[in-house]
Every structure is written in C-alpha cells, then in structure tokens.
C-alpha cells in the first residue's frame, strides 16, 4: 500500500473569500484521500514546507493590484521556491478592472514558476465558480508533469 500524499494550504484572507476557496480545496483533497494541513498566513507560527507533496498558496489582491505584506513576509519566511506550489486567490474586477484582477496571484505564480496556471476567483467561489475550483484542482492533482 502506498503512503498517503500530504498537502498544505497556506492562505491569507481578510474578507473570507480566499478562505472559502481554501476550504473548498481542503474538502476536495480530503475526498481524494490526501492528508491536509491548513495554515493561516499571519496567524500561525512559521512552518517547514519540505514534507508536503502539494503546496497551495492563496492570497487576495488589493490596493490597486498589490500583494499583501503578510504574503511577502511569508515568502521571505519560507526562504526558497518549492517546485510543487500552486497559487490561488480572490480578486474583484470593480477595483481596477481586468488589468489588476488577481494581480497578486499572477505575481506569485510567476515568482514560484508554478507549473499550473493560477486559480483566480472573482470575490467568492460560490455558484459556477465552485466548478472552476474543482476543475483547477483536478489539474493540479492529476497532471503527471506537475506531481514530483
């Protein structure tokens, strides 16, 4: 019998939207029989990401397309660029339109050279956007070029 895969979902959420996405990802991973740890950036103590098969990093975008300071601090705290990282987040097109929508998510995916395209959700992942979360996660879990 093979060893169970382990995932960690690291996220920052002020309004609850990014946290909702993290919780959807968590539920789907658990249903796929993957052990999941949740890590709330800015709240939980420093963590070592080395023992995880899947690392998920979630953020929101604010202040004209900016990455929150807590996320920047987390990146510095981790201190290296894990290859097995997938980035997700929430944004709002009413603040800056498509050009600034989820810009922090795009920046993090580029910084980490994530092999999976980032998941970008408009505000809350409810309704049809929940399907987008599920489809994206299927790509992360079953893209053999991605799995280390």
Secondary structure by P-SEA (a helix, b strand, c coil): cccbbbbbbbbccccaaaaaaaaaaaaaaaaacbbbbbbbcccccccccccccbbbbbbbbcccccccaaaaaaaaaaccccccbbbbbccccccccccccaaaaaaaaaaacccccbbbbcccccaaaaaaaaaaaaaaaccccccc
